[in-house]
Amino acid sequence: MIGTRWLSEAIDLLDVELFSVIPKVAERKDSPYFVDYAERYFADAVAARQEGRRAEALDLLQTCIDHIQAMPSRTRALRELSRVAQLRKAVLLLAQGEYNQVAKDLRTCLNDHSALLDLSVSMHWDLGYAFLLACLMAENRQGALEAYQQIQNGTRRAAAGAAVLACLCATIGPTDLATKLFEVALQADGNYFDTRPQQRQIYEQLLGWPLPASDNAPPDFFLRLHPKVVEVAWPLFRDKHFRQAVLDTFIALVHEVRIRSGCSLDNSPLMNKVFSEKAPILRVSDNSDERQGMMWLFAGAVMGLRNPNAHRLIHETDPQRTFEWLAFASALFRVIDSAKKI
């Protein structure tokens, strides 16, 4: 049986996540009826759970999910909300020992490779892996291993899948498999835990023992940068590939803007379009002067820094200058995080 403390913490975490995602959906103007009802049913479900009426909470949450899935527009926010709601339902079922029902409900999520794996870098979605694999492991060990084989896709995603499954093995057994799977995770991506301190903390709490310390972990000052900058730049910065660290970080910045905006342009044309003063796709401010200023910052960044020949700006032997450019990229990533899609 999975530890009740872990399940309780996971439910609380998903409650917070659901309430943070629902406002993003509510910004959509094309389906206010569905959003209103989904939010209402979810609030009732949370109240029922807090009062110990778990069966009623489960029914209300399913009604919430039904309204979400009935929405005509399948935006990223809607998919995210639907998936968190499904995961929360799974946790409640796990708390009641309903492993077979969890397996049935979440196999659909497992089969939806692209949607699930795109979000796997978040600790919330790593917990999603955990819930799915937990129910399979409750039935048999081989089933859990097959599920792991199915979700792995690329080295970093393999690391995520192996690490989560290892935590489950350590939590509900067998522990010998946990050790082997952590080795798989570190072989797949040696920097996996170094660049994800929040996930390291989650895993250590689940395991009940600290993960091995790494000599390659970023210093505290580096971890103050945006998580995406740390993930992309630290391995290169650590190995003194300073120019490449900056270049790859700004390439990642361009990719993030394209993903968030849905715009297929590239470099400066992309930034001019997405952060346009008059018709932005991502609105960073209600003030037109600030929007124009941000557009120039983003466009100038990719013109000057996403350039393999930027020798004058990026010095291969200057870690201080490199870190300052990375801090600039970090600030731009924060702007993207807070921008609203129009």
Secondary structure, DSSP 8 states (H G I E B T S, - for coil): ---HHHHHHHHHHHHHHHHHHHHHHHT-SS-HHHHHHHHHHHHHHHHHHHTT-HHHHHHHHHHHHHHHHT-S---HHHHHHHHHHHHHHHHHHHHTT-HHHHHHHHHHHHH-HHHHHTTTTSHHHHHHHHHHHHHHHHH-HHHHHHHHHHH--SHHHHHHHHHHHHHHHHHHS-HHHHHHHHHHHHHH-TTTTTT-HHHHHHHHHHHSS-----TT---HHHHTS-HHHHHHHHHHHHTT-HHHHHHHHHHHHHHHHHHHH-----HHHHHHHHT-SSS-SEE--SSHHHHHHHHHHHHHHHHHHS-TT-TTTS-TT-HHHHHHHHHHHHHHHHHHHH-EE-
